Amino acid sequence: MALIEFDQYKAELAPYKETLEEVGQALGLESKRRRIEELSRFQEEPDFWNDTDRASKLSQELKNLQTVVGGYDRMASEYDEMMDLIELGREEDDADAAEMVGEMLAKFKTELEDLRLETLLTGEYDHENAILSIHAGAGGTESCDWASMLYRMYMHWAQAKGYTTEILDWLDGDEAGIKSVTVQINGPDAYGYLKSEHGVHRLVRISPFNAQAKRQTSFVSCEVMPELKNDADLEINDDDLRIDTYRSSGAGGQHINKTSSAIRITHIPTGIVVQCQNERSQFQNKDKAMQMLRGKLLKLKEAAHAEKLSDIRGDVKDIAWGNQIRSYFLQPYQLVKDLRTNAETANADKVLNGGIDMFISAYLKYLQKNGQEE
């Protein structure tokens, strides 16, 4: 019986040899290995840390390169290991070895798909941290509750990725849920993955807030921006800014500074508004808000066409019907469907618990196929 399983596993595994080679070429492994050697030599120079900003940037670049190259090398090693186990297991007709290969193969396929997605992250800011803002739209209390559900979904996704999160701004709903929240998600390629979530998300369900148990449609917008450091070529005139302070009022209350340390900055020429509140000082909140504003203005500056203005600013004019990128149906049936890529699943519970990788993957493939970049 085990012999049949080994033959099946070998037949299933064999095509992945070519896939591995294609992924390696797409990742540009040789150039990455040369860059790793170059950066490693830089680190050995006695004056490397004299310029701390440059040293930190190069060290982070080295770490990211080592992660990608190391991941590929590990996958290639696992492929060879599985092939060796299959041959040894066949010779001994070892049922335990067959079970081990089956588990390894399932894990291998998942990890290879994640690595393959790396080849689709070609945008200038794809490897940066992400700043995600969620805003309740049409639907009142229903929409605020939907905003809290989406926030939970993204936090579960980030946790599964091993990313860290930091709440920058939070506004509770009047009766339930969240009116708006801004959170920074820190980790390799966070923006590259989450840019797929930018847009309006629509929920259809039986309302828990309606005594007549009527079906309700709610809308929430997600804005996703990369975290960008200061850019020397971008000048912001102080006269163009209106800076307001207000009292923080975040989730849980006790974790948020109750003094007037929260900062709201309005860039008057463009109307862009950013705000930040957390447990830090007013100075630190202002610094983070300016960083967010700089990121939005830089993307505006680099926009090739005026019609892209609203997308790059992250503004969704109407958080309502007709503008959604994805629909989530919980009643009378379960279905989550992305309207751009047509990717869909009937397992809505899995999606709302952070299982959004299938939509991220489909969107990155969609961008590649259509020659687009966000």
TORKOL-4160 file (C-alpha; in steps of 0.2 Angstrom, whole numbers, padded with zeros to 4 digits, m for minus):
374
<pt num="1" X="0000" Y="0000" Z="0000"/>
<pt num="2" X="0014" Y="0012" Z="0005"/>
<pt num="3" X="0022" Y="0009" Z="m0012"/>
<pt num="4" X="0007" Y="0016" Z="m0021"/>
<pt num="5" X="0008" Y="0032" Z="m0010"/>
<pt num="6" X="0026" Y="0034" Z="m0013"/>
<pt num="7" X="0023" Y="0033" Z="m0032"/>
<pt num="8" X="0009" Y="0046" Z="m0031"/>
<pt num="9" X="0020" Y="0058" Z="m0020"/>
<pt num="10" X="0034" Y="0056" Z="m0033"/>
<pt num="11" X="0023" Y="0060" Z="m0047"/>
<pt num="12" X="0015" Y="0075" Z="m0038"/>
<pt num="13" X="0032" Y="0082" Z="m0032"/>
<pt num="14" X="0042" Y="0080" Z="m0049"/>
<pt num="15" X="0034" Y="0095" Z="m0058"/>
<pt num="16" X="0039" Y="0106" Z="m0044"/>
<pt num="17" X="0058" Y="0105" Z="m0049"/>
<pt num="18" X="0054" Y="0116" Z="m0064"/>
<pt num="19" X="0043" Y="0128" Z="m0053"/>
<pt num="20" X="0058" Y="0130" Z="m0041"/>
<pt num="21" X="0070" Y="0134" Z="m0055"/>
<pt num="22" X="0057" Y="0147" Z="m0062"/>
<pt num="23" X="0055" Y="0155" Z="m0045"/>
<pt num="24" X="0074" Y="0156" Z="m0043"/>
<pt num="25" X="0076" Y="0165" Z="m0059"/>
<pt num="26" X="0062" Y="0176" Z="m0056"/>
<pt num="27" X="0069" Y="0181" Z="m0039"/>
<pt num="28" X="0086" Y="0185" Z="m0047"/>
<pt num="29" X="0095" Y="0174" Z="m0034"/>
<pt num="30" X="0112" Y="0176" Z="m0042"/>
<pt num="31" X="0112" Y="0195" Z="m0041"/>
<pt num="32" X="0105" Y="0194" Z="m0023"/>
<pt num="33" X="0119" Y="0182" Z="m0018"/>
<pt num="34" X="0132" Y="0195" Z="m0025"/>
<pt num="35" X="0123" Y="0209" Z="m0016"/>
<pt num="36" X="0123" Y="0199" Z="0001"/>
<pt num="37" X="0142" Y="0196" Z="m0001"/>
<pt num="38" X="0144" Y="0215" Z="m0005"/>
<pt num="39" X="0134" Y="0220" Z="0010"/>
<pt num="40" X="0143" Y="0208" Z="0022"/>
<pt num="41" X="0160" Y="0216" Z="0017"/>
<pt num="42" X="0153" Y="0233" Z="0021"/>
<pt num="43" X="0148" Y="0227" Z="0038"/>
<pt num="44" X="0165" Y="0222" Z="0042"/>
<pt num="45" X="0172" Y="0239" Z="0038"/>
<pt num="46" X="0178" Y="0248" Z="0054"/>
<pt num="47" X="0168" Y="0264" Z="0050"/>
<pt num="48" X="0152" Y="0255" Z="0045"/>
<pt num="49" X="0142" Y="0262" Z="0059"/>
<pt num="50" X="0149" Y="0280" Z="0058"/>
<pt num="51" X="0133" Y="0284" Z="0048"/>
<pt num="52" X="0120" Y="0276" Z="0058"/>
<pt num="53" X="0106" Y="0279" Z="0046"/>
<pt num="54" X="0115" Y="0272" Z="0031"/>
<pt num="55" X="0121" Y="0257" Z="0042"/>
<pt num="56" X="0103" Y="0253" Z="0048"/>
<pt num="57" X="0097" Y="0254" Z="0030"/>
<pt num="58" X="0110" Y="0243" Z="0023"/>
<pt num="59" X="0108" Y="0231" Z="0038"/>
<pt num="60" X="0089" Y="0229" Z="0034"/>
<pt num="61" X="0093" Y="0227" Z="0016"/>
<pt num="62" X="0105" Y="0213" Z="0020"/>
<pt num="63" X="0092" Y="0205" Z="0032"/>
<pt num="64" X="0078" Y="0205" Z="0019"/>
<pt num="65" X="0090" Y="0198" Z="0005"/>
<pt num="66" X="0095" Y="0184" Z="0017"/>
<pt num="67" X="0077" Y="0180" Z="0021"/>
<pt num="68" X="0073" Y="0178" Z="0003"/>
<pt num="69" X="0088" Y="0168" Z="m0002"/>
<pt num="70" X="0088" Y="0158" Z="0013"/>
<pt num="71" X="0070" Y="0153" Z="0010"/>
<pt num="72" X="0073" Y="0148" Z="m0007"/>
<pt num="73" X="0088" Y="0137" Z="m0002"/>
<pt num="74" X="0078" Y="0129" Z="0011"/>
<pt num="75" X="0064" Y="0125" Z="m0001"/>
<pt num="76" X="0077" Y="0117" Z="m0013"/>
<pt num="77" X="0084" Y="0107" Z="0001"/>
<pt num="78" X="0067" Y="0101" Z="0006"/>
<pt num="79" X="0063" Y="0095" Z="m0012"/>
<pt num="80" X="0079" Y="0085" Z="m0012"/>
<pt num="81" X="0075" Y="0078" Z="0005"/>
<pt num="82" X="0058" Y="0072" Z="0000"/>
<pt num="83" X="0064" Y="0064" Z="m0016"/>
<pt num="84" X="0077" Y="0054" Z="m0005"/>
<pt num="85" X="0064" Y="0049" Z="0008"/>
<pt num="86" X="0053" Y="0043" Z="m0006"/>
<pt num="87" X="0066" Y="0032" Z="m0013"/>
<pt num="88" X="0071" Y="0025" Z="0004"/>
<pt num="89" X="0053" Y="0023" Z="0009"/>
<pt num="90" X="0050" Y="0013" Z="m0007"/>
<pt num="91" X="0064" Y="0001" Z="m0004"/>
<pt num="92" X="0058" Y="m0003" Z="0013"/>
<pt num="93" X="0039" Y="m0001" Z="0010"/>
<pt num="94" X="0039" Y="0011" Z="0025"/>
<pt num="95" X="0021" Y="0017" Z="0029"/>
<pt num="96" X="0028" Y="0029" Z="0043"/>
<pt num="97" X="0039" Y="0037" Z="0030"/>
<pt num="98" X="0025" Y="0038" Z="0018"/>
<pt num="99" X="0015" Y="0048" Z="0031"/>
<pt num="100" X="0030" Y="0059" Z="0034"/>
<pt num="101" X="0032" Y="0063" Z="0015"/>
<pt num="102" X="0014" Y="0067" Z="0014"/>
<pt num="103" X="0015" Y="0080" Z="0028"/>
<pt num="104" X="0031" Y="0087" Z="0021"/>
<pt num="105" X="0023" Y="0089" Z="0003"/>
<pt num="106" X="0008" Y="0098" Z="0010"/>
<pt num="107" X="0019" Y="0111" Z="0019"/>
<pt num="108" X="0031" Y="0112" Z="0004"/>
<pt num="109" X="0017" Y="0117" Z="m0008"/>
<pt num="110" X="0011" Y="0131" Z="0004"/>
<pt num="111" X="0028" Y="0138" Z="0007"/>
<pt num="112" X="0033" Y="0137" Z="m0012"/>
<pt num="113" X="0017" Y="0147" Z="m0016"/>
<pt num="114" X="0022" Y="0160" Z="m0003"/>
<pt num="115" X="0039" Y="0161" Z="m0011"/>
<pt num="116" X="0032" Y="0162" Z="m0028"/>
<pt num="117" X="0022" Y="0177" Z="m0023"/>
<pt num="118" X="0038" Y="0186" Z="m0019"/>
<pt num="119" X="0042" Y="0186" Z="m0037"/>
<pt num="120" X="0026" Y="0197" Z="m0040"/>
<pt num="121" X="0031" Y="0210" Z="m0028"/>
<pt num="122" X="0039" Y="0222" Z="m0040"/>
<pt num="123" X="0032" Y="0238" Z="m0034"/>
<pt num="124" X="0044" Y="0252" Z="m0028"/>
<pt num="125" X="0036" Y="0251" Z="m0010"/>
<pt num="126" X="0031" Y="0233" Z="m0010"/>
<pt num="127" X="0044" Y="0228" Z="0003"/>
<pt num="128" X="0039" Y="0242" Z="0015"/>
<pt num="129" X="0028" Y="0242" Z="0031"/>
<pt num="130" X="0010" Y="0245" Z="0028"/>
<pt num="131" X="m0002" Y="0259" Z="0036"/>
<pt num="132" X="m0020" Y="0252" Z="0035"/>
<pt num="133" X="m0035" Y="0264" Z="0038"/>
<pt num="134" X="m0052" Y="0257" Z="0040"/>
<pt num="135" X="m0067" Y="0269" Z="0039"/>
<pt num="136" X="m0086" Y="0264" Z="0042"/>
<pt num="137" X="m0097" Y="0270" Z="0028"/>
<pt num="138" X="m0116" Y="0269" Z="0023"/>
<pt num="139" X="m0125" Y="0258" Z="0036"/>
<pt num="140" X="m0123" Y="0267" Z="0053"/>
<pt num="141" X="m0121" Y="0255" Z="0067"/>
<pt num="142" X="m0120" Y="0240" Z="0055"/>
<pt num="143" X="m0106" Y="0248" Z="0046"/>
<pt num="144" X="m0096" Y="0252" Z="0062"/>
<pt num="145" X="m0099" Y="0233" Z="0067"/>
<pt num="146" X="m0093" Y="0228" Z="0050"/>
<pt num="147" X="m0077" Y="0239" Z="0052"/>
<pt num="148" X="m0073" Y="0230" Z="0068"/>
<pt num="149" X="m0075" Y="0213" Z="0059"/>
<pt num="150" X="m0063" Y="0219" Z="0045"/>
<pt num="151" X="m0051" Y="0226" Z="0058"/>
<pt num="152" X="m0051" Y="0209" Z="0067"/>
<pt num="153" X="m0048" Y="0200" Z="0050"/>
<pt num="154" X="m0033" Y="0210" Z="0046"/>
<pt num="155" X="m0026" Y="0208" Z="0064"/>
<pt num="156" X="m0028" Y="0189" Z="0063"/>
<pt num="157" X="m0019" Y="0189" Z="0045"/>
<pt num="158" X="m0005" Y="0199" Z="0052"/>
<pt num="159" X="m0002" Y="0188" Z="0067"/>
<pt num="160" X="m0002" Y="0173" Z="0056"/>
<pt num="161" X="0011" Y="0181" Z="0045"/>
<pt num="162" X="0022" Y="0185" Z="0061"/>
<pt num="163" X="0020" Y="0204" Z="0058"/>
<pt num="164" X="0018" Y="0216" Z="0072"/>
<pt num="165" X="0005" Y="0229" Z="0073"/>
<pt num="166" X="0003" Y="0246" Z="0081"/>
<pt num="167" X="m0013" Y="0256" Z="0082"/>
<pt num="168" X="m0010" Y="0274" Z="0077"/>
<pt num="169" X="m0028" Y="0281" Z="0078"/>
<pt num="170" X="m0045" Y="0274" Z="0084"/>
<pt num="171" X="m0063" Y="0281" Z="0085"/>
<pt num="172" X="m0076" Y="0270" Z="0092"/>
<pt num="173" X="m0093" Y="0269" Z="0085"/>
<pt num="174" X="m0108" Y="0278" Z="0093"/>
<pt num="175" X="m0117" Y="0262" Z="0098"/>
<pt num="176" X="m0105" Y="0247" Z="0093"/>
<pt num="177" X="m0090" Y="0244" Z="0083"/>
<pt num="178" X="m0077" Y="0256" Z="0075"/>
<pt num="179" X="m0080" Y="0272" Z="0066"/>
<pt num="180" X="m0062" Y="0272" Z="0060"/>
<pt num="181" X="m0045" Y="0265" Z="0064"/>
<pt num="182" X="m0027" Y="0267" Z="0058"/>
<pt num="183" X="m0015" Y="0253" Z="0061"/>
<pt num="184" X="0003" Y="0251" Z="0056"/>
<pt num="185" X="0008" Y="0233" Z="0051"/>
<pt num="186" X="0026" Y="0230" Z="0052"/>
<pt num="187" X="0035" Y="0216" Z="0042"/>
<pt num="188" X="0043" Y="0211" Z="0026"/>
<pt num="189" X="0032" Y="0215" Z="0011"/>
<pt num="190" X="0017" Y="0220" Z="0021"/>
<pt num="191" X="0012" Y="0234" Z="0009"/>
<pt num="192" X="0015" Y="0223" Z="m0006"/>
<pt num="193" X="0002" Y="0211" Z="0001"/>
<pt num="194" X="m0010" Y="0223" Z="0008"/>
<pt num="195" X="m0012" Y="0234" Z="m0006"/>
<pt num="196" X="m0024" Y="0222" Z="m0013"/>
<pt num="197" X="m0036" Y="0227" Z="0001"/>
<pt num="198" X="m0037" Y="0245" Z="m0004"/>
<pt num="199" X="m0055" Y="0250" Z="m0008"/>
<pt num="200" X="m0073" Y="0247" Z="m0002"/>
<pt num="201" X="m0079" Y="0231" Z="0006"/>
<pt num="202" X="m0097" Y="0226" Z="0006"/>
<pt num="203" X="m0106" Y="0215" Z="0019"/>
<pt num="204" X="m0123" Y="0206" Z="0017"/>
<pt num="205" X="m0130" Y="0197" Z="0032"/>
<pt num="206" X="m0145" Y="0196" Z="0044"/>
<pt num="207" X="m0143" Y="0211" Z="0055"/>
<pt num="208" X="m0140" Y="0207" Z="0074"/>
<pt num="209" X="m0145" Y="0225" Z="0077"/>
<pt num="210" X="m0162" Y="0224" Z="0069"/>
<pt num="211" X="m0177" Y="0216" Z="0080"/>
<pt num="212" X="m0185" Y="0210" Z="0064"/>
<pt num="213" X="m0170" Y="0201" Z="0058"/>
<pt num="214" X="m0169" Y="0209" Z="0041"/>
<pt num="215" X="m0155" Y="0207" Z="0029"/>
<pt num="216" X="m0143" Y="0222" Z="0029"/>
<pt num="217" X="m0130" Y="0228" Z="0017"/>
<pt num="218" X="m0115" Y="0238" Z="0025"/>
<pt num="219" X="m0100" Y="0246" Z="0017"/>
<pt num="220" X="m0083" Y="0250" Z="0024"/>
<pt num="221" X="m0068" Y="0257" Z="0015"/>
<pt num="222" X="m0050" Y="0252" Z="0017"/>
<pt num="223" X="m0035" Y="0263" Z="0013"/>
<pt num="224" X="m0018" Y="0256" Z="0012"/>
<pt num="225" X="m0002" Y="0266" Z="0011"/>
<pt num="226" X="0017" Y="0261" Z="0012"/>
<pt num="227" X="0027" Y="0268" Z="0027"/>
<pt num="228" X="0039" Y="0280" Z="0019"/>
<pt num="229" X="0054" Y="0288" Z="0027"/>
<pt num="230" X="0058" Y="0306" Z="0025"/>
<pt num="231" X="0062" Y="0310" Z="0006"/>
<pt num="232" X="0074" Y="0324" Z="0003"/>
<pt num="233" X="0066" Y="0329" Z="m0013"/>
<pt num="234" X="0049" Y="0332" Z="m0006"/>
<pt num="235" X="0047" Y="0349" Z="0003"/>
<pt num="236" X="0032" Y="0353" Z="0013"/>
<pt num="237" X="0028" Y="0371" Z="0017"/>
<pt num="238" X="0023" Y="0374" Z="0035"/>
<pt num="239" X="0011" Y="0387" Z="0029"/>
<pt num="240" X="0002" Y="0373" Z="0019"/>
<pt num="241" X="m0002" Y="0364" Z="0035"/>
<pt num="242" X="m0015" Y="0365" Z="0049"/>
<pt num="243" X="m0011" Y="0356" Z="0064"/>
<pt num="244" X="m0024" Y="0352" Z="0078"/>
<pt num="245" X="m0022" Y="0343" Z="0094"/>
<pt num="246" X="m0036" Y="0334" Z="0103"/>
<pt num="247" X="m0038" Y="0321" Z="0117"/>
<pt num="248" X="m0035" Y="0303" Z="0113"/>
<pt num="249" X="m0049" Y="0291" Z="0114"/>
<pt num="250" X="m0043" Y="0274" Z="0108"/>
<pt num="251" X="m0048" Y="0256" Z="0111"/>
<pt num="252" X="m0049" Y="0251" Z="0129"/>
<pt num="253" X="m0046" Y="0268" Z="0135"/>
<pt num="254" X="m0033" Y="0264" Z="0148"/>
<pt num="255" X="m0020" Y="0260" Z="0135"/>
<pt num="256" X="m0021" Y="0278" Z="0127"/>
<pt num="257" X="m0014" Y="0294" Z="0134"/>
<pt num="258" X="m0029" Y="0304" Z="0139"/>
<pt num="259" X="m0020" Y="0321" Z="0138"/>
<pt num="260" X="m0022" Y="0332" Z="0122"/>
<pt num="261" X="m0007" Y="0323" Z="0113"/>
<pt num="262" X="m0017" Y="0317" Z="0098"/>
<pt num="263" X="m0012" Y="0326" Z="0082"/>
<pt num="264" X="m0022" Y="0329" Z="0066"/>
<pt num="265" X="m0013" Y="0337" Z="0051"/>
<pt num="266" X="m0022" Y="0344" Z="0036"/>
<pt num="267" X="m0013" Y="0348" Z="0020"/>
<pt num="268" X="m0023" Y="0363" Z="0014"/>
<pt num="269" X="m0018" Y="0363" Z="m0005"/>
<pt num="270" X="m0023" Y="0344" Z="m0007"/>
<pt num="271" X="m0036" Y="0342" Z="0007"/>
<pt num="272" X="m0027" Y="0327" Z="0014"/>
<pt num="273" X="m0030" Y="0324" Z="0032"/>
<pt num="274" X="m0019" Y="0312" Z="0043"/>
<pt num="275" X="m0020" Y="0309" Z="0061"/>
<pt num="276" X="m0011" Y="0299" Z="0075"/>
<pt num="277" X="m0015" Y="0295" Z="0093"/>
<pt num="278" X="m0007" Y="0282" Z="0104"/>
<pt num="279" X="0002" Y="0280" Z="0120"/>
<pt num="280" X="0017" Y="0291" Z="0114"/>
<pt num="281" X="0020" Y="0309" Z="0116"/>
<pt num="282" X="0013" Y="0323" Z="0106"/>
<pt num="283" X="0030" Y="0326" Z="0098"/>
<pt num="284" X="0030" Y="0307" Z="0092"/>
<pt num="285" X="0012" Y="0308" Z="0086"/>
<pt num="286" X="0016" Y="0323" Z="0076"/>
<pt num="287" X="0032" Y="0314" Z="0069"/>
<pt num="288" X="0022" Y="0299" Z="0064"/>
<pt num="289" X="0008" Y="0309" Z="0056"/>
<pt num="290" X="0020" Y="0319" Z="0046"/>
<pt num="291" X="0028" Y="0303" Z="0040"/>
<pt num="292" X="0010" Y="0297" Z="0034"/>
<pt num="293" X="0007" Y="0314" Z="0026"/>
<pt num="294" X="0024" Y="0313" Z="0017"/>
<pt num="295" X="0020" Y="0296" Z="0010"/>
<pt num="296" X="0004" Y="0302" Z="0003"/>
<pt num="297" X="0011" Y="0317" Z="m0005"/>
<pt num="298" X="0026" Y="0308" Z="m0012"/>
<pt num="299" X="0014" Y="0295" Z="m0021"/>
<pt num="300" X="0004" Y="0310" Z="m0027"/>
<pt num="301" X="0020" Y="0318" Z="m0034"/>
<pt num="302" X="0024" Y="0302" Z="m0043"/>
<pt num="303" X="0007" Y="0300" Z="m0050"/>
<pt num="304" X="0008" Y="0298" Z="m0069"/>
<pt num="305" X="m0010" Y="0303" Z="m0073"/>
<pt num="306" X="m0022" Y="0315" Z="m0064"/>
<pt num="307" X="m0036" Y="0303" Z="m0065"/>
<pt num="308" X="m0026" Y="0292" Z="m0053"/>
<pt num="309" X="m0027" Y="0306" Z="m0039"/>
<pt num="310" X="m0041" Y="0298" Z="m0029"/>
<pt num="311" X="m0033" Y="0281" Z="m0029"/>
<pt num="312" X="m0016" Y="0287" Z="m0024"/>
<pt num="313" X="m0023" Y="0298" Z="m0010"/>
<pt num="314" X="m0032" Y="0284" Z="m0003"/>
<pt num="315" X="m0048" Y="0293" Z="m0004"/>
<pt num="316" X="m0064" Y="0283" Z="m0008"/>
<pt num="317" X="m0077" Y="0296" Z="m0012"/>
<pt num="318" X="m0093" Y="0285" Z="m0009"/>
<pt num="319" X="m0092" Y="0271" Z="0003"/>
<pt num="320" X="m0107" Y="0263" Z="m0003"/>
<pt num="321" X="m0115" Y="0253" Z="m0017"/>
<pt num="322" X="m0106" Y="0252" Z="m0034"/>
<pt num="323" X="m0089" Y="0255" Z="m0028"/>
<pt num="324" X="m0085" Y="0239" Z="m0019"/>
<pt num="325" X="m0070" Y="0228" Z="m0023"/>
<pt num="326" X="m0075" Y="0213" Z="m0013"/>
<pt num="327" X="m0092" Y="0207" Z="m0007"/>
<pt num="328" X="m0095" Y="0196" Z="0009"/>
<pt num="329" X="m0111" Y="0186" Z="0010"/>
<pt num="330" X="m0116" Y="0178" Z="0026"/>
<pt num="331" X="m0134" Y="0176" Z="0023"/>
<pt num="332" X="m0144" Y="0167" Z="0015"/>
<pt num="333" X="m0128" Y="0158" Z="0009"/>
<pt num="334" X="m0109" Y="0161" Z="0012"/>
<pt num="335" X="m0098" Y="0168" Z="m0001"/>
<pt num="336" X="m0084" Y="0180" Z="m0002"/>
<pt num="337" X="m0080" Y="0186" Z="m0020"/>
<pt num="338" X="m0067" Y="0199" Z="m0026"/>
<pt num="339" X="m0075" Y="0209" Z="m0040"/>
<pt num="340" X="m0058" Y="0213" Z="m0049"/>
<pt num="341" X="m0051" Y="0195" Z="m0050"/>
<pt num="342" X="m0067" Y="0185" Z="m0048"/>
<pt num="343" X="m0058" Y="0175" Z="m0035"/>
<pt num="344" X="m0071" Y="0168" Z="m0023"/>
<pt num="345" X="m0074" Y="0155" Z="m0009"/>
<pt num="346" X="m0089" Y="0149" Z="0001"/>
<pt num="347" X="m0079" Y="0148" Z="0017"/>
<pt num="348" X="m0083" Y="0165" Z="0023"/>
<pt num="349" X="m0078" Y="0161" Z="0041"/>
<pt num="350" X="m0060" Y="0157" Z="0036"/>
<pt num="351" X="m0059" Y="0173" Z="0027"/>
<pt num="352" X="m0065" Y="0183" Z="0042"/>
<pt num="353" X="m0053" Y="0174" Z="0053"/>
<pt num="354" X="m0038" Y="0181" Z="0042"/>
<pt num="355" X="m0038" Y="0169" Z="0028"/>
<pt num="356" X="m0036" Y="0182" Z="0014"/>
<pt num="357" X="m0021" Y="0175" Z="0006"/>
<pt num="358" X="m0031" Y="0168" Z="m0009"/>
<pt num="359" X="m0037" Y="0185" Z="m0013"/>
<pt num="360" X="m0020" Y="0193" Z="m0011"/>
<pt num="361" X="m0012" Y="0180" Z="m0023"/>
<pt num="362" X="m0026" Y="0182" Z="m0036"/>
<pt num="363" X="m0024" Y="0201" Z="m0035"/>
<pt num="364" X="m0005" Y="0201" Z="m0037"/>
<pt num="365" X="m0007" Y="0189" Z="m0052"/>
<pt num="366" X="m0020" Y="0201" Z="m0059"/>
<pt num="367" X="m0008" Y="0216" Z="m0058"/>
<pt num="368" X="0005" Y="0206" Z="m0067"/>
<pt num="369" X="m0006" Y="0200" Z="m0081"/>
<pt num="370" X="m0013" Y="0217" Z="m0084"/>
<pt num="371" X="0004" Y="0226" Z="m0082"/>
<pt num="372" X="m0003" Y="0237" Z="m0069"/>
<pt num="373" X="0005" Y="0243" Z="m0052"/>
<pt num="374" X="m0003" Y="0251" Z="m0038"/>
